Amino acid sequence: MIGGDEAQVFAVDNLVSRLIAQTCRQSGLSVVYGELFSFEGAAIYFQEEPDLWGPPMARPCSASRTRR
């Protein structure tokens, strides 16, 4: 596979159907998805943060604010 250990395979049909359903229910979401998934001038980077796994949601949110 081209991505080697860095690539992950996921169910595209399920993802697309959920994106369409969410876009129909939420006004303006199609613009957000358009920006996220376009190839112009932006990229999404994922980084594992093992220290943030498992705690209540408030702690990871406050930790991300202090790192900016």
PQR file of N, CA, C, O and H, with PARSE charges and radii, in Angstrom:
ATOM      1  N   MET A   1       0.844  -1.173   0.000 -0.4000 1.5000
ATOM      2  CA  MET A   1       0.000   0.000   0.000 -0.0000 2.0000
ATOM      3  C   MET A   1       0.893   1.241   0.000  0.5500 1.7000
ATOM      4  O   MET A   1       1.950   1.236   0.630 -0.5500 1.4000
ATOM      5  N   ILE A   2       0.500   2.258  -0.668 -0.4000 1.5000
ATOM      6  CA  ILE A   2       1.308   3.463  -0.819 -0.0000 2.0000
ATOM      7  C   ILE A   2       1.622   4.113   0.522  0.5500 1.7000
ATOM      8  O   ILE A   2       2.759   4.528   0.747 -0.5500 1.4000
ATOM      9  H   ILE A   2      -0.360   2.262  -1.179  0.4000 1.0000
ATOM     10  N   GLY A   3       0.644   4.210   1.415 -0.4000 1.5000
ATOM     11  CA  GLY A   3       0.836   4.884   2.700 -0.0000 2.0000
ATOM     12  C   GLY A   3       1.597   4.057   3.718  0.5500 1.7000
ATOM     13  O   GLY A   3       2.012   4.585   4.750 -0.5500 1.4000
ATOM     14  H   GLY A   3      -0.280   3.873   1.232  0.4000 1.0000
ATOM     15  N   GLY A   4       1.790   2.772   3.452 -0.4000 1.5000
ATOM     16  CA  GLY A   4       2.497   1.914   4.395 -0.0000 2.0000
ATOM     17  C   GLY A   4       1.802   1.880   5.742  0.5500 1.7000
ATOM     18  O   GLY A   4       0.583   1.720   5.812 -0.5500 1.4000
ATOM     19  H   GLY A   4       1.453   2.343   2.614  0.4000 1.0000
ATOM     20  N   ASP A   5       2.572   2.030   6.814 -0.4000 1.5000
ATOM     21  CA  ASP A   5       2.019   2.007   8.161 -0.0000 2.0000
ATOM     22  C   ASP A   5       1.252   3.283   8.501  0.5500 1.7000
ATOM     23  O   ASP A   5       0.517   3.315   9.488 -0.5500 1.4000
ATOM     24  H   ASP A   5       3.562   2.160   6.757  0.4000 1.0000
ATOM     25  N   GLU A   6       1.412   4.320   7.706 -0.4000 1.5000
ATOM     26  CA  GLU A   6       0.772   5.605   7.986 -0.0000 2.0000
ATOM     27  C   GLU A   6      -0.663   5.685   7.473  0.5500 1.7000
ATOM     28  O   GLU A   6      -1.409   6.568   7.897 -0.5500 1.4000
ATOM     29  H   GLU A   6       2.008   4.294   6.904  0.4000 1.0000
ATOM     30  N   ALA A   7      -1.067   4.799   6.582 -0.4000 1.5000
ATOM     31  CA  ALA A   7      -2.413   4.861   5.991 -0.0000 2.0000
ATOM     32  C   ALA A   7      -3.376   3.953   6.745  0.5500 1.7000
ATOM     33  O   ALA A   7      -2.993   2.889   7.231 -0.5500 1.4000
ATOM     34  H   ALA A   7      -0.461   4.082   6.237  0.4000 1.0000
ATOM     35  N   GLN A   8      -4.622   4.384   6.837 -0.4000 1.5000
ATOM     36  CA  GLN A   8      -5.668   3.580   7.445 -0.0000 2.0000
ATOM     37  C   GLN A   8      -6.829   3.485   6.467  0.5500 1.7000
ATOM     38  O   GLN A   8      -7.176   4.463   5.806 -0.5500 1.4000
ATOM     39  H   GLN A   8      -4.933   5.249   6.442  0.4000 1.0000
ATOM     40  N   VAL A   9      -7.425   2.307   6.378 -0.4000 1.5000
ATOM     41  CA  VAL A   9      -8.551   2.082   5.487 -0.0000 2.0000
ATOM     42  C   VAL A   9      -9.833   2.180   6.307  0.5500 1.7000
ATOM     43  O   VAL A   9      -9.899   1.661   7.421 -0.5500 1.4000
ATOM     44  H   VAL A   9      -7.143   1.511   6.915  0.4000 1.0000
ATOM     45  N   PHE A  10     -10.849   2.842   5.762 -0.4000 1.5000
ATOM     46  CA  PHE A  10     -12.125   2.931   6.472 -0.0000 2.0000
ATOM     47  C   PHE A  10     -13.265   2.790   5.479  0.5500 1.7000
ATOM     48  O   PHE A  10     -13.066   2.885   4.268 -0.5500 1.4000
ATOM     49  H   PHE A  10     -10.796   3.263   4.857  0.4000 1.0000
ATOM     50  N   ALA A  11     -14.469   2.561   6.008 -0.4000 1.5000
ATOM     51  CA  ALA A  11     -15.652   2.321   5.176 -0.0000 2.0000
ATOM     52  C   ALA A  11     -16.119   3.629   4.550  0.5500 1.7000
ATOM     53  O   ALA A  11     -16.761   4.445   5.211 -0.5500 1.4000
ATOM     54  H   ALA A  11     -14.631   2.484   6.992  0.4000 1.0000
ATOM     55  N   VAL A  12     -15.800   3.826   3.288 -0.4000 1.5000
ATOM     56  CA  VAL A  12     -16.123   5.071   2.602 -0.0000 2.0000
ATOM     57  C   VAL A  12     -17.637   5.229   2.419  0.5500 1.7000
ATOM     58  O   VAL A  12     -18.162   6.331   2.573 -0.5500 1.4000
ATOM     59  H   VAL A  12     -15.278   3.163   2.751  0.4000 1.0000
ATOM     60  N   ASP A  13     -18.336   4.152   2.097 -0.4000 1.5000
ATOM     61  CA  ASP A  13     -19.786   4.238   1.888 -0.0000 2.0000
ATOM     62  C   ASP A  13     -20.484   4.764   3.145  0.5500 1.7000
ATOM     63  O   ASP A  13     -21.354   5.632   3.065 -0.5500 1.4000
ATOM     64  H   ASP A  13     -17.910   3.256   1.972  0.4000 1.0000
ATOM     65  N   ASN A  14     -20.099   4.235   4.286 -0.4000 1.5000
ATOM     66  CA  ASN A  14     -20.694   4.663   5.555 -0.0000 2.0000
ATOM     67  C   ASN A  14     -20.360   6.126   5.833  0.5500 1.7000
ATOM     68  O   ASN A  14     -21.227   6.886   6.264 -0.5500 1.4000
ATOM     69  H   ASN A  14     -19.393   3.530   4.350  0.4000 1.0000
ATOM     70  N   LEU A  15     -19.137   6.518   5.594 -0.4000 1.5000
ATOM     71  CA  LEU A  15     -18.710   7.898   5.825 -0.0000 2.0000
ATOM     72  C   LEU A  15     -19.479   8.865   4.936  0.5500 1.7000
ATOM     73  O   LEU A  15     -19.973   9.887   5.414 -0.5500 1.4000
ATOM     74  H   LEU A  15     -18.433   5.900   5.243  0.4000 1.0000
ATOM     75  N   VAL A  16     -19.584   8.558   3.665 -0.4000 1.5000
ATOM     76  CA  VAL A  16     -20.268   9.440   2.722 -0.0000 2.0000
ATOM     77  C   VAL A  16     -21.745   9.575   3.093  0.5500 1.7000
ATOM     78  O   VAL A  16     -22.288  10.679   3.066 -0.5500 1.4000
ATOM     79  H   VAL A  16     -19.183   7.729   3.276  0.4000 1.0000
ATOM     80  N   SER A  17     -22.386   8.483   3.433 -0.4000 1.5000
ATOM     81  CA  SER A  17     -23.809   8.557   3.787 -0.0000 2.0000
ATOM     82  C   SER A  17     -24.017   9.382   5.047  0.5500 1.7000
ATOM     83  O   SER A  17     -25.006  10.108   5.142 -0.5500 1.4000
ATOM     84  H   SER A  17     -21.945   7.586   3.455  0.4000 1.0000
ATOM     85  N   ARG A  18     -23.117   9.292   6.012 -0.4000 1.5000
ATOM     86  CA  ARG A  18     -23.238  10.106   7.227 -0.0000 2.0000
ATOM     87  C   ARG A  18     -22.994  11.591   6.935  0.5500 1.7000
ATOM     88  O   ARG A  18     -23.685  12.454   7.477 -0.5500 1.4000
ATOM     89  H   ARG A  18     -22.313   8.702   5.935  0.4000 1.0000
ATOM     90  N   LEU A  19     -22.013  11.883   6.080 -0.4000 1.5000
ATOM     91  CA  LEU A  19     -21.759  13.277   5.717 -0.0000 2.0000
ATOM     92  C   LEU A  19     -22.960  13.897   4.997  0.5500 1.7000
ATOM     93  O   LEU A  19     -23.322  15.043   5.261 -0.5500 1.4000
ATOM     94  H   LEU A  19     -21.452  11.182   5.640  0.4000 1.0000
ATOM     95  N   ILE A  20     -23.565  13.146   4.101 -0.4000 1.5000
ATOM     96  CA  ILE A  20     -24.734  13.644   3.383 -0.0000 2.0000
ATOM     97  C   ILE A  20     -25.886  13.891   4.356  0.5500 1.7000
ATOM     98  O   ILE A  20     -26.547  14.927   4.289 -0.5500 1.4000
ATOM     99  H   ILE A  20     -23.270  12.215   3.886  0.4000 1.0000
ATOM    100  N   ALA A  21     -26.124  12.940   5.260 -0.4000 1.5000
ATOM    101  CA  ALA A  21     -27.217  13.102   6.232 -0.0000 2.0000
ATOM    102  C   ALA A  21     -26.976  14.319   7.123  0.5500 1.7000
ATOM    103  O   ALA A  21     -27.902  15.095   7.362 -0.5500 1.4000
ATOM    104  H   ALA A  21     -25.586  12.099   5.314  0.4000 1.0000
ATOM    105  N   GLN A  22     -25.752  14.502   7.617 -0.4000 1.5000
ATOM    106  CA  GLN A  22     -25.447  15.650   8.465 -0.0000 2.0000
ATOM    107  C   GLN A  22     -25.593  16.959   7.705  0.5500 1.7000
ATOM    108  O   GLN A  22     -26.085  17.947   8.250 -0.5500 1.4000
ATOM    109  H   GLN A  22     -25.000  13.872   7.423  0.4000 1.0000
ATOM    110  N   THR A  23     -25.170  16.966   6.458 -0.4000 1.5000
ATOM    111  CA  THR A  23     -25.254  18.174   5.644 -0.0000 2.0000
ATOM    112  C   THR A  23     -26.712  18.563   5.397  0.5500 1.7000
ATOM    113  O   THR A  23     -27.043  19.749   5.369 -0.5500 1.4000
ATOM    114  H   THR A  23     -24.770  16.163   6.016  0.4000 1.0000
ATOM    115  N   CYS A  24     -27.574  17.580   5.220 -0.4000 1.5000
ATOM    116  CA  CYS A  24     -29.004  17.869   5.025 -0.0000 2.0000
ATOM    117  C   CYS A  24     -29.631  18.436   6.291  0.5500 1.7000
ATOM    118  O   CYS A  24     -30.544  19.258   6.213 -0.5500 1.4000
ATOM    119  H   CYS A  24     -27.306  16.617   5.242  0.4000 1.0000
ATOM    120  N   ARG A  25     -29.153  18.008   7.451 -0.4000 1.5000
ATOM    121  CA  ARG A  25     -29.756  18.424   8.718 -0.0000 2.0000
ATOM    122  C   ARG A  25     -29.220  19.747   9.241  0.5500 1.7000
ATOM    123  O   ARG A  25     -29.922  20.441   9.977 -0.5500 1.4000
ATOM    124  H   ARG A  25     -28.412  17.340   7.514  0.4000 1.0000
ATOM    125  N   GLN A  26     -28.005  20.114   8.884 -0.4000 1.5000
ATOM    126  CA  GLN A  26     -27.365  21.296   9.458 -0.0000 2.0000
ATOM    127  C   GLN A  26     -27.060  22.325   8.371  0.5500 1.7000
ATOM    128  O   GLN A  26     -26.258  22.067   7.473 -0.5500 1.4000
ATOM    129  H   GLN A  26     -27.435  19.550   8.286  0.4000 1.0000
ATOM    130  N   SER A  27     -27.691  23.468   8.453 -0.4000 1.5000
ATOM    131  CA  SER A  27     -27.484  24.525   7.474 -0.0000 2.0000
ATOM    132  C   SER A  27     -26.045  25.035   7.518  0.5500 1.7000
ATOM    133  O   SER A  27     -25.515  25.314   8.594 -0.5500 1.4000
ATOM    134  H   SER A  27     -28.342  23.678   9.183  0.4000 1.0000
ATOM    135  N   GLY A  28     -25.422  25.156   6.367 -0.4000 1.5000
ATOM    136  CA  GLY A  28     -24.062  25.688   6.280 -0.0000 2.0000
ATOM    137  C   GLY A  28     -22.959  24.659   6.429  0.5500 1.7000
ATOM    138  O   GLY A  28     -21.788  24.976   6.218 -0.5500 1.4000
ATOM    139  H   GLY A  28     -25.852  24.930   5.493  0.4000 1.0000
ATOM    140  N   LEU A  29     -23.312  23.432   6.789 -0.4000 1.5000
ATOM    141  CA  LEU A  29     -22.290  22.401   6.985 -0.0000 2.0000
ATOM    142  C   LEU A  29     -21.601  22.018   5.685  0.5500 1.7000
ATOM    143  O   LEU A  29     -20.439  21.612   5.698 -0.5500 1.4000
ATOM    144  H   LEU A  29     -24.263  23.175   6.960  0.4000 1.0000
ATOM    145  N   SER A  30     -22.297  22.140   4.574 -0.4000 1.5000
ATOM    146  CA  SER A  30     -21.681  21.806   3.292 -0.0000 2.0000
ATOM    147  C   SER A  30     -20.506  22.738   2.992  0.5500 1.7000
ATOM    148  O   SER A  30     -19.532  22.321   2.365 -0.5500 1.4000
ATOM    149  H   SER A  30     -23.241  22.470   4.564  0.4000 1.0000
ATOM    150  N   VAL A  31     -20.589  23.986   3.430 -0.4000 1.5000
ATOM    151  CA  VAL A  31     -19.480  24.930   3.240 -0.0000 2.0000
ATOM    152  C   VAL A  31     -18.271  24.483   4.055  0.5500 1.7000
ATOM    153  O   VAL A  31     -17.140  24.518   3.570 -0.5500 1.4000
ATOM    154  H   VAL A  31     -21.381  24.325   3.939  0.4000 1.0000
ATOM    155  N   VAL A  32     -18.515  24.066   5.293 -0.4000 1.5000
ATOM    156  CA  VAL A  32     -17.420  23.591   6.166 -0.0000 2.0000
ATOM    157  C   VAL A  32     -16.751  22.368   5.559  0.5500 1.7000
ATOM    158  O   VAL A  32     -15.525  22.308   5.470 -0.5500 1.4000
ATOM    159  H   VAL A  32     -19.433  24.038   5.687  0.4000 1.0000
ATOM    160  N   TYR A  33     -17.561  21.382   5.137 -0.4000 1.5000
ATOM    161  CA  TYR A  33     -16.997  20.181   4.520 -0.0000 2.0000
ATOM    162  C   TYR A  33     -16.260  20.522   3.228  0.5500 1.7000
ATOM    163  O   TYR A  33     -15.220  19.935   2.931 -0.5500 1.4000
ATOM    164  H   TYR A  33     -18.557  21.431   5.209  0.4000 1.0000
ATOM    165  N   GLY A  34     -16.786  21.451   2.475 -0.4000 1.5000
ATOM    166  CA  GLY A  34     -16.115  21.877   1.246 -0.0000 2.0000
ATOM    167  C   GLY A  34     -14.729  22.433   1.526  0.5500 1.7000
ATOM    168  O   GLY A  34     -13.778  22.139   0.802 -0.5500 1.4000
ATOM    169  H   GLY A  34     -17.631  21.928   2.716  0.4000 1.0000
ATOM    170  N   GLU A  35     -14.613  23.237   2.576 -0.4000 1.5000
ATOM    171  CA  GLU A  35     -13.312  23.787   2.961 -0.0000 2.0000
ATOM    172  C   GLU A  35     -12.370  22.700   3.470  0.5500 1.7000
ATOM    173  O   GLU A  35     -11.192  22.683   3.115 -0.5500 1.4000
ATOM    174  H   GLU A  35     -15.385  23.476   3.165  0.4000 1.0000
ATOM    175  N   LEU A  36     -12.882  21.800   4.296 -0.4000 1.5000
ATOM    176  CA  LEU A  36     -12.040  20.751   4.877 -0.0000 2.0000
ATOM    177  C   LEU A  36     -11.503  19.783   3.830  0.5500 1.7000
ATOM    178  O   LEU A  36     -10.343  19.375   3.886 -0.5500 1.4000
ATOM    179  H   LEU A  36     -13.839  21.814   4.584  0.4000 1.0000
ATOM    180  N   PHE A  37     -12.351  19.423   2.882 -0.4000 1.5000
ATOM    181  CA  PHE A  37     -11.973  18.386   1.926 -0.0000 2.0000
ATOM    182  C   PHE A  37     -11.464  18.920   0.594  0.5500 1.7000
ATOM    183  O   PHE A  37     -11.180  18.136  -0.311 -0.5500 1.4000
ATOM    184  H   PHE A  37     -13.293  19.755   2.836  0.4000 1.0000
ATOM    185  N   SER A  38     -11.344  20.234   0.456 -0.4000 1.5000
ATOM    186  CA  SER A  38     -10.795  20.769  -0.789 -0.0000 2.0000
ATOM    187  C   SER A  38      -9.275  20.596  -0.782  0.5500 1.7000
ATOM    188  O   SER A  38      -8.662  20.430   0.272 -0.5500 1.4000
ATOM    189  H   SER A  38     -11.575  20.871   1.191  0.4000 1.0000
ATOM    190  N   PHE A  39      -8.694  20.636  -1.943 -0.4000 1.5000
ATOM    191  CA  PHE A  39      -7.253  20.452  -2.069 -0.0000 2.0000
ATOM    192  C   PHE A  39      -6.506  21.774  -2.170  0.5500 1.7000
ATOM    193  O   PHE A  39      -5.296  21.781  -2.394 -0.5500 1.4000
ATOM    194  H   PHE A  39      -9.192  20.770  -2.800  0.4000 1.0000
ATOM    195  N   GLU A  40      -7.202  22.885  -2.009 -0.4000 1.5000
ATOM    196  CA  GLU A  40      -6.584  24.189  -2.208 -0.0000 2.0000
ATOM    197  C   GLU A  40      -6.160  24.831  -0.889  0.5500 1.7000
ATOM    198  O   GLU A  40      -7.004  25.167  -0.058 -0.5500 1.4000
ATOM    199  H   GLU A  40      -8.185  22.879  -1.827  0.4000 1.0000
ATOM    200  N   GLY A  41      -4.859  25.001  -0.701 -0.4000 1.5000
ATOM    201  CA  GLY A  41      -4.327  25.813   0.375 -0.0000 2.0000
ATOM    202  C   GLY A  41      -4.492  25.321   1.789  0.5500 1.7000
ATOM    203  O   GLY A  41      -4.194  26.068   2.722 -0.5500 1.4000
ATOM    204  H   GLY A  41      -4.173  24.728  -1.376  0.4000 1.0000
ATOM    205  N   ALA A  42      -4.949  24.109   1.999 -0.4000 1.5000
ATOM    206  CA  ALA A  42      -5.145  23.647   3.368 -0.0000 2.0000
ATOM    207  C   ALA A  42      -4.834  22.158   3.464  0.5500 1.7000
ATOM    208  O   ALA A  42      -4.866  21.428   2.474 -0.5500 1.4000
ATOM    209  H   ALA A  42      -5.191  23.502   1.241  0.4000 1.0000
ATOM    210  N   ALA A  43      -4.537  21.739   4.665 -0.4000 1.5000
ATOM    211  CA  ALA A  43      -4.290  20.328   4.920 -0.0000 2.0000
ATOM    212  C   ALA A  43      -4.764  20.013   6.331  0.5500 1.7000
ATOM    213  O   ALA A  43      -4.813  20.892   7.192 -0.5500 1.4000
ATOM    214  H   ALA A  43      -4.511  22.332   5.470  0.4000 1.0000
ATOM    215  N   ILE A  44      -5.105  18.772   6.556 -0.4000 1.5000
ATOM    216  CA  ILE A  44      -5.489  18.313   7.885 -0.0000 2.0000
ATOM    217  C   ILE A  44      -4.382  17.396   8.372  0.5500 1.7000
ATOM    218  O   ILE A  44      -3.989  16.463   7.672 -0.5500 1.4000
ATOM    219  H   ILE A  44      -5.064  18.058   5.857  0.4000 1.0000
ATOM    220  N   TYR A  45      -3.885  17.654   9.557 -0.4000 1.5000
ATOM    221  CA  TYR A  45      -2.839  16.836  10.152 -0.0000 2.0000
ATOM    222  C   TYR A  45      -3.386  16.176  11.409  0.5500 1.7000
ATOM    223  O   TYR A  45      -4.074  16.814  12.206 -0.5500 1.4000
ATOM    224  H   TYR A  45      -4.205  18.411  10.126  0.4000 1.0000
ATOM    225  N   PHE A  46      -3.080  14.913  11.580 -0.4000 1.5000
ATOM    226  CA  PHE A  46      -3.521  14.171  12.755 -0.0000 2.0000
ATOM    227  C   PHE A  46      -2.305  13.840  13.604  0.5500 1.7000
ATOM    228  O   PHE A  46      -1.246  13.480  13.089 -0.5500 1.4000
ATOM    229  H   PHE A  46      -2.521  14.394  10.933  0.4000 1.0000
ATOM    230  N   GLN A  47      -2.475  13.968  14.902 -0.4000 1.5000
ATOM    231  CA  GLN A  47      -1.382  13.671  15.818 -0.0000 2.0000
ATOM    232  C   GLN A  47      -1.960  12.934  17.015  0.5500 1.7000
ATOM    233  O   GLN A  47      -2.950  13.373  17.599 -0.5500 1.4000
ATOM    234  H   GLN A  47      -3.335  14.261  15.320  0.4000 1.0000
ATOM    235  N   GLU A  48      -1.349  11.824  17.380 -0.4000 1.5000
ATOM    236  CA  GLU A  48      -1.806  11.089  18.550 -0.0000 2.0000
ATOM    237  C   GLU A  48      -1.365  11.810  19.815  0.5500 1.7000
ATOM    238  O   GLU A  48      -0.236  12.291  19.905 -0.5500 1.4000
ATOM    239  H   GLU A  48      -0.544  11.467  16.906  0.4000 1.0000
ATOM    240  N   GLU A  49      -2.252  11.880  20.777 -0.4000 1.5000
ATOM    241  CA  GLU A  49      -1.977  12.483  22.076 -0.0000 2.0000
ATOM    242  C   GLU A  49      -2.368  11.484  23.155  0.5500 1.7000
ATOM    243  O   GLU A  49      -3.432  11.619  23.759 -0.5500 1.4000
ATOM    244  H   GLU A  49      -3.169  11.489  20.704  0.4000 1.0000
ATOM    245  N   PRO A  50      -1.522  10.473  23.411 -0.5600 1.5000
ATOM    246  CA  PRO A  50      -1.869   9.430  24.379  0.2800 2.0000
ATOM    247  C   PRO A  50      -2.172   9.978  25.777  0.5500 1.7000
ATOM    248  O   PRO A  50      -2.948   9.366  26.510 -0.5500 1.4000
ATOM    249  N   ASP A  51      -1.592  11.093  26.160 -0.4000 1.5000
ATOM    250  CA  ASP A  51      -1.852  11.652  27.484 -0.0000 2.0000
ATOM    251  C   ASP A  51      -3.280  12.150  27.626  0.5500 1.7000
ATOM    252  O   ASP A  51      -3.761  12.334  28.744 -0.5500 1.4000
ATOM    253  H   ASP A  51      -0.961  11.591  25.564  0.4000 1.0000
ATOM    254  N   LEU A  52      -3.967  12.371  26.508 -0.4000 1.5000
ATOM    255  CA  LEU A  52      -5.320  12.911  26.548 -0.0000 2.0000
ATOM    256  C   LEU A  52      -6.385  11.832  26.388  0.5500 1.7000
ATOM    257  O   LEU A  52      -7.575  12.147  26.398 -0.5500 1.4000
ATOM    258  H   LEU A  52      -3.576  12.221  25.600  0.4000 1.0000
ATOM    259  N   TRP A  53      -5.993  10.573  26.240 -0.4000 1.5000
ATOM    260  CA  TRP A  53      -6.961   9.489  26.085 -0.0000 2.0000
ATOM    261  C   TRP A  53      -7.572   9.145  27.431  0.5500 1.7000
ATOM    262  O   TRP A  53      -6.862   8.995  28.425 -0.5500 1.4000
ATOM    263  H   TRP A  53      -5.027  10.316  26.232  0.4000 1.0000
ATOM    264  N   GLY A  54      -8.869   9.023  27.459 -0.4000 1.5000
ATOM    265  CA  GLY A  54      -9.541   8.538  28.649 -0.0000 2.0000
ATOM    266  C   GLY A  54     -10.040   9.582  29.637  0.5500 1.7000
ATOM    267  O   GLY A  54     -11.025   9.314  30.324 -0.5500 1.4000
ATOM    268  H   GLY A  54      -9.446   9.144  26.652  0.4000 1.0000
ATOM    269  N   PRO A  55      -9.419  10.762  29.755 -0.5600 1.5000
ATOM    270  CA  PRO A  55      -9.904  11.720  30.754  0.2800 2.0000
ATOM    271  C   PRO A  55     -11.216  12.362  30.300  0.5500 1.7000
ATOM    272  O   PRO A  55     -11.599  12.243  29.136 -0.5500 1.4000
ATOM    273  N   PRO A  56     -11.903  13.041  31.220 -0.5600 1.5000
ATOM    274  CA  PRO A  56     -13.122  13.758  30.823  0.2800 2.0000
ATOM    275  C   PRO A  56     -12.820  14.768  29.718  0.5500 1.7000
ATOM    276  O   PRO A  56     -11.693  15.250  29.606 -0.5500 1.4000
ATOM    277  N   MET A  57     -13.811  15.083  28.914 -0.4000 1.5000
ATOM    278  CA  MET A  57     -13.619  15.934  27.737 -0.0000 2.0000
ATOM    279  C   MET A  57     -13.098  17.325  28.087  0.5500 1.7000
ATOM    280  O   MET A  57     -12.387  17.926  27.281 -0.5500 1.4000
ATOM    281  H   MET A  57     -14.727  14.692  29.005  0.4000 1.0000
ATOM    282  N   ALA A  58     -13.426  17.845  29.248 -0.4000 1.5000
ATOM    283  CA  ALA A  58     -12.987  19.200  29.619 -0.0000 2.0000
ATOM    284  C   ALA A  58     -11.469  19.290  29.703  0.5500 1.7000
ATOM    285  O   ALA A  58     -10.899  20.322  29.349 -0.5500 1.4000
ATOM    286  H   ALA A  58     -14.004  17.356  29.902  0.4000 1.0000
ATOM    287  N   ARG A  59     -10.799  18.232  30.165 -0.4000 1.5000
ATOM    288  CA  ARG A  59      -9.343  18.293  30.311 -0.0000 2.0000
ATOM    289  C   ARG A  59      -8.618  18.362  28.973  0.5500 1.7000
ATOM    290  O   ARG A  59      -7.736  19.209  28.826 -0.5500 1.4000
ATOM    291  H   ARG A  59     -11.262  17.394  30.453  0.4000 1.0000
ATOM    292  N   PRO A  60      -8.940  17.511  27.972 -0.5600 1.5000
ATOM    293  CA  PRO A  60      -8.274  17.663  26.672  0.2800 2.0000
ATOM    294  C   PRO A  60      -8.554  19.016  26.016  0.5500 1.7000
ATOM    295  O   PRO A  60      -7.679  19.586  25.364 -0.5500 1.4000
ATOM    296  N   CYS A  61      -9.783  19.533  26.191 -0.4000 1.5000
ATOM    297  CA  CYS A  61     -10.113  20.831  25.585 -0.0000 2.0000
ATOM    298  C   CYS A  61      -9.276  21.932  26.200  0.5500 1.7000
ATOM    299  O   CYS A  61      -8.765  22.789  25.478 -0.5500 1.4000
ATOM    300  H   CYS A  61     -10.494  19.070  26.721  0.4000 1.0000
ATOM    301  N   SER A  62      -9.122  21.934  27.509 -0.4000 1.5000
ATOM    302  CA  SER A  62      -8.324  22.970  28.139 -0.0000 2.0000
ATOM    303  C   SER A  62      -6.849  22.776  27.822  0.5500 1.7000
ATOM    304  O   SER A  62      -6.117  23.761  27.720 -0.5500 1.4000
ATOM    305  H   SER A  62      -9.537  21.238  28.095  0.4000 1.0000
ATOM    306  N   ALA A  63      -6.388  21.540  27.662 -0.4000 1.5000
ATOM    307  CA  ALA A  63      -4.986  21.297  27.302 -0.0000 2.0000
ATOM    308  C   ALA A  63      -4.687  21.813  25.913  0.5500 1.7000
ATOM    309  O   ALA A  63      -3.602  22.338  25.668 -0.5500 1.4000
ATOM    310  H   ALA A  63      -6.982  20.740  27.745  0.4000 1.0000
ATOM    311  N   SER A  64      -5.636  21.671  24.994 -0.4000 1.5000
ATOM    312  CA  SER A  64      -5.389  22.152  23.630 -0.0000 2.0000
ATOM    313  C   SER A  64      -5.344  23.682  23.592  0.5500 1.7000
ATOM    314  O   SER A  64      -4.628  24.253  22.769 -0.5500 1.4000
ATOM    315  H   SER A  64      -6.518  21.244  25.192  0.4000 1.0000
ATOM    316  N   ARG A  65      -6.085  24.339  24.452 -0.4000 1.5000
ATOM    317  CA  ARG A  65      -6.061  25.815  24.491 -0.0000 2.0000
ATOM    318  C   ARG A  65      -4.718  26.326  24.996  0.5500 1.7000
ATOM    319  O   ARG A  65      -4.239  27.364  24.539 -0.5500 1.4000
ATOM    320  H   ARG A  65      -6.667  23.875  25.120  0.4000 1.0000
ATOM    321  N   THR A  66      -4.107  25.609  25.934 -0.4000 1.5000
ATOM    322  CA  THR A  66      -2.842  26.080  26.498 -0.0000 2.0000
ATOM    323  C   THR A  66      -1.671  25.828  25.562  0.5500 1.7000
ATOM    324  O   THR A  66      -0.619  26.444  25.732 -0.5500 1.4000
ATOM    325  H   THR A  66      -4.496  24.766  26.306  0.4000 1.0000
ATOM    326  N   ARG A  67      -1.817  24.939  24.574 -0.4000 1.5000
ATOM    327  CA  ARG A  67      -0.716  24.623  23.649 -0.0000 2.0000
ATOM    328  C   ARG A  67      -0.617  25.585  22.491  0.5500 1.7000
ATOM    329  O   ARG A  67       0.397  25.581  21.792 -0.5500 1.4000
ATOM    330  H   ARG A  67      -2.671  24.439  24.436  0.4000 1.0000
ATOM    331  N   ARG A  68      -1.600  26.395  22.257 -0.4000 1.5000
ATOM    332  CA  ARG A  68      -1.608  27.278  21.077 -0.0000 2.0000
ATOM    333  C   ARG A  68      -0.636  28.389  21.221  0.5500 1.7000
ATOM    334  O   ARG A  68      -0.514  29.222  20.323 -0.5500 1.4000
ATOM    335  H   ARG A  68      -2.424  26.398  22.825  0.4000 1.0000
TER
END
